[in-house]
Amino acid sequence: MSDALLAAYDAVLFDLDGTVYHGSRVIPGAPETVRAAREHGTPVRFVTNNASKAPDEVVAHLTGLGMPAGTDEVHTSAQAGVQLLAERLEQGAEVLVVGTRALADEVAGAGLKPVRKNAGSVKAVVQGHSPDNTWAALAEACLAIRAGALWVACNVDATLPSERGLLPGNGSMVAALRTATDVEPLVAGKPQPLLFETAAKSAGAEHPLVVGDRLDTDIAGAVAAGIDSLVVLTGVATPKQLIEAIPAERATYLAKDLTALEGKAEDLKIGPRPGWTVTVEHKTLEATGDGDALDLLRALCHTAWETGVTELGERAQAKLA
């Protein structure tokens, strides 16, 4: 296992939704891979943009899916959001909470006062995902923000992966408030680097690896934090998005799912791959050769990123399909 991707890093920082599970359904291979990391002696951390659950609830969910964890291994965007509030507000300041009870409890735990109604005494608004967020809650936040309250969004994920498919995420609700207030929130979660930096520090890691399914949050957050990353195709990211990725959203490695952590690091790198030749012809990417389709995608990404050409030619499309 010395040449495995897992062995090349001193901690693995896992995204959850779309990487480890889809709502109540575990992604095949996830429990075994997390177990392999632990058996190898590699610290693991679970880093989620979902602010709806407290760390102990996340632990209970993971344990129920066959992945026992400790609360010290869980890092949520709710924690990051409250950290930003605590750094900017005086103790006891009123914070209007748009989100779950777990988010309100995080606010209270930081010595701030969570409230649900706007008043002149409200100093900040913190917004996190909750399936019970309503127009009325957004209306209270709108009034506070327009009156000058600090606005912290735990994350701006437009969608939330579930066992039924992609659902509206916190970012969709943030967009509604952004439209209503013409104000930009301070974002706490991914793609800001804070969550990954905190998780790596708690693991004592100097060379961690991020594993995630979203380019605009997981991979962008890793790039912002200067951390290598593995993008998996079990959630949001698509081949088209990967090929067209901007520099701030480009992963180091690419795999079908997180079981690839036990594979060879060199085999997973995005770059030229044996068996495939990718060229630019008439402003399109063309491919010749034969082999693994994921290797072709790695090679296509490499050439697209090097040349800026992202349109696939007919032969490349056929081979990738």
N, C-alpha and C positions, 0 to 999 in steps of 0.2 A: 504493500500500500504506500510505499515511500514516494512513488511518482504520481500518486493520486492528487487531484485538485485539493481535497480536504487536508492533505499533509503539508501543503504549501503555505498555509495560513495559521495564525495563532488564535483565531476565533471566527465563528461564522454567525453573521447577523441576518436572521431570516425575516423576510416579510411574512405576513400571515395570509390575508385574503387573496386568493388567486395563486398563492405559492405553496402554502401548507394545506389549506383547506378551501372549500367553497361553502361558506355558511356552515351548515351542520354536516357536510360531507367531506371526509378527509380525502386528499389527493393521493392516489395510489403511490406507495413507496415512501411517503413522507415519514411515517413513524420509524421505519427501518433506517432511513438515512440519518435522522436525528439521533437514533440509538447508536449508529456507527460513529458519528462524531463524538459522542460522549465516551464510547469505548476507546476511541483513539486518544482521548484526553484533551480534545479541542473544546474550549468553552463555547456554548451556544447562547445566543440572545434572540428574543422574539421582538421585532420592532414593527409596530403597527400604527398606521395613520388613523385607524378607527378609534374615536374617542368615546364610544358609547359604553364601553365596559371597563370596570376597574381591573387592576392587575390580577387580583384573586379570581375574578370571573373569567379572565383569559386563561389562567392556569387551570381552572375547572373545565373549561371547554377543551383545552389541549389534552388534559388528562383523560377526558372522556373519549377522545379520538385516538388514544393509545400513545400519547406523548407527554409523560409526566414532566412537569416544570416547576420552578420556584418563582415566587413573585419577584425576586431580585433579578430574574432573567427576562422579565417583561418590561418593555419600554413603550409607552403609548403617547400619542400626540396630545392627549389630555394633560399628561404630566408635563410635556414640553410647553404647552400653552400656559399652564399655571405658573411654570417657571418664569416665562416672559412677563406675566402679570406681577409676580412677586418682586421681580427686579425693578419694576417701574412704579409700583404703588406703595403707599404707606400701609402698615399693618391696620387691619380693620376696615379698609376701604371697601365700599359696596361694588360688587361685580354682578352685572346682569347675565345670567346663565341661559344660553339657548342650547339645550342638550339634555343629557340624561342625569339621573340622580348621581351616578358615579362621577360625572364631571363636576357637579355641584360639591360633592364631597371632597374632591381634589382641591377646589377653591377654598373650602373651609379649612382643610388640612394645612394650607399655606398661610393661615392667619388672616384670610380675607373673608368678607361677608357675602355669601351668595344670595341673590334676590331674583325674583322672576318678573317684577313689574318695574317700569321705568319711573324714576323720580329725579329731582334735581340733585340728589346726593349720590347718584350712580356715577362712578368714576371710569368704569370700563365695561365692555361687553366681551364675553368669551363664547365662541360658537363651535359646537362639535356635533357630529352626527347623532341623530336619534330618530328612530322610526315614528316617534310621537311628536316631532317638531311640527308646529302648526303655524298658520297665518298669524294668529294672535301673538305667538311668541316672536315671530319675525317683526311684527308691528311694534312691539315694545322695544326690540333692539334697534329698529329703524329710528325711533324717536330719540333714543339715547345717543346713537352715533351722530345723528344730525345736530344734537345739542353739544357735541364735542367730546363724547366719551371715547376713550381708547378702545379700539376694536381688534381683538385677537381671534383669528380663525385657527382652530386646531389643525385643519388641513383643508386643501382645496381640490380633493379628488372629485372629479365630475361624476364618476360612477363607482359603484360598490359591487364587486363580484359576489354572486350567491349561487346556490345550487339550481336556481331557476334561470340564471343569466345575469346580465348587468342591470343593476338598479340605480336610481338616483343617489348620488353620494353627497357628502357635506358640501362639496364645491358647487353643486347645483343650487343649494340653498344660499350659499355665500354669494353666488352670482345674482340672486334675486335682491339681496340687501345691497350689493354693490350698485345695481341699477337704481335702487330706490334712494340711495344716499349720495352717490357719486364720490364715494370714499373707498380707498384701497385698504384692506385689513393687513395687519401684521401677521404673517403666517408662521406657525410654530413647527408644524410637522414637515415631513418630506414634501418637496425637494430641498428644504432648508437642511443644512448639515447637522443641526443640533441633536436630533434623535440618534443618529449614527455615532456622533462623537461621544455622547453620553453613554451609549451602549458599549462602545469599544473601551472606554475608560473603565467602566464597571467590570469588564472582563479582563482588565490588565493587558489588553491587546495593543500591539504596535503595528501589526500587519494583518488586519482582519479582512474578511471577504463578505460582501453584501450579496444576498440572493433574493431576487424579486422578479415580479412579472410586469411591472409598469415602467416605461421609459421616463415618463414625465415626473415620477415621484421617486421610486426606488433607485433607478439608475442615475437620474439627475442628482438625487441626494448623495449618492456614493461619489459621483464625480465632484460635487461641491465640497465633499469632505476629504477628497484625495484618496479614496478607497477603491480597490479593485472590485469588480462586480461580475456576477453571473446572472444573465437574464434567462428566464424559463418561459416556455410557451404554454403554460397551463392556465394563464389568466388573460390579461388584457392585450399584451404585446402581440403584434402580427408580423409576418415576414415583410409586408409592405412598410410598416412603421419602422422596422429595424433597418431596412435598406435606406430609408429616407431620414434616419435619425440625424439630428444636429449634433455638433461636437459635445454639447453639454449633456447629451442623453445617450452616449455610446458606451456600451458594456465592454468588458474585457473578454468575457467568455459567453458562449451561447449553448443552450441545451434544451432538450424537450421538456425535462422536469428536473427536480432537485436530486434525483437519484444519481445524476451525473457527477455529483461531488465525489463519488467513489471511483470515477473514471480518471484517465490520465489527463493532467492539466494541459499538455501540449495538444491533445486531440480536441480540446474544447475551445481553444483560442480562436477569436475572430481574426481571420487572415487567410493567406493563400493556403489551399488544401490539396493534398495529393489526390490525383485522379481527375481534378477539375482545372480547366483553364478559362478564365473570365477575361473578356476583351471588350473594348468600347468600339462599336460599329454604328456609324450614322447616328450618333448621339443616343445610343441605347446600349445596355449591357447584354452581351451574348455569352453563352457558356458552351463549352465542348468538354466531352469526357464522360465518365461514368462513376457511380459510387453513391455514397450516402447523401440523401437530400439535405440533411442538416449541414454537412460539409459544404455543399454547394451554397447554401444560404450564408454560411460563414465567409466563403470566398466572395460572394456577391456583395455582402456588406463591406468587406475590405476594399474592393475596387470602387464601389459607390462612394465610400468615405474619402478615398484618395483622389478621385477624379471629379466628384460632384455630380456625376451622371447617375440618375436613379431610375430611369425608365428601362423596363425589361424588354428585350427583343423576343420574338416569337419562340426561338429555340430555348432561350433561358426560361421563359414562362413554362414551356412544355416540360422541361427537365425538372424544374422546381415543383411543378404540380405533382 
